[in-house]
Amino acid sequence: MNTHQTSKVQPERGNTGPGLRTALIFIRYNARQVFANKFIYFLFASIVLFLLIIVINAFDKETPPTAASVYYFLIAPGILLIFYPSVYSLQSDVDSRMLETLFGIPDYRYKVWLARNVVQYFAVLILLAGLAAFSRYALADFSIIGMLFHLMFPIIFLGSTGFLASTITRSGNGAAVVMVVVGLFFWIAAEPLEGSRWDLFHNPFAQLEDTEMITWAETTLYNRVYLVIGSTITTMYGLLRLQKREKFM
């Protein structure tokens, strides 16, 4: 009786092994795509940019850096880190001749490209966590978790916009040009939109008077909601465009 019951349980345990291995292989493949080709150069450039901004700020200002200034220190390398995987991931599939295979997977848009976006955001988050930890102990006192939480909103929005641009242009270089134009637009509009809920680079750590804190918190909330909505729309539209197989083959 006991032997018969054990024989029923064993196959169920055996099924979890292949599933876990498949998930690990899938994650490893997508992580390799994120770090493929030129990403290491963007990683090096982001670290150099981060250190350069710190040095320039140290010579330019007499006051010590605060959480508000660290937010700007970190958002620049964060945008640089998300740039390559967001605009060149589709081009990498074309170059490696993986696109035809991916189109043959049922519901591929959810199982592959969506998962790859999650992996690349997680990779950027880990890299920013290292820079944030350095800033926490070398520059200013702030919550690392809170800093990373707010940094990821504009980074994910730009990443999803880059993903959409790659599906529209069907070219990594074309998507890169589009994202440079988008970045310049938001950079030029940063001053007119400063303090509004539409500012992509809205800084929730800005030092304000007590009477302004409630208004600023409300602005931050709306800003983050808009970025989440924008990221969702651009990601879903990009996935829908990938349904038109004939345009990519």
HELIX and SHEET records of a PDB file:
HELIX    1   1 ASN A    2  VAL A   34  1                                  33    
HELIX    2   2 PHE A   39  ASP A   60  1                                  22    
HELIX    3   3 ALA A   67  ASP A   95  1                                  29    
HELIX    4   4 LEU A   99  PHE A  103  1                                   5    
HELIX    5   5 TYR A  108  TYR A  108  1                                   1    
HELIX    6   6 ARG A  109  TRP A  113  3                                   5    
HELIX    7   7 LEU A  114  ALA A  138  1                                  25    
HELIX    8   8 ILE A  144  THR A  169  1                                  26    
HELIX    9   9 GLY A  172  LEU A  193  1                                  22    
HELIX   10  10 ASP A  210  ARG A  241  1                                  32    
HELIX   11  11 ARG A  245  LYS A  247  5                                   3    
END                                                                             
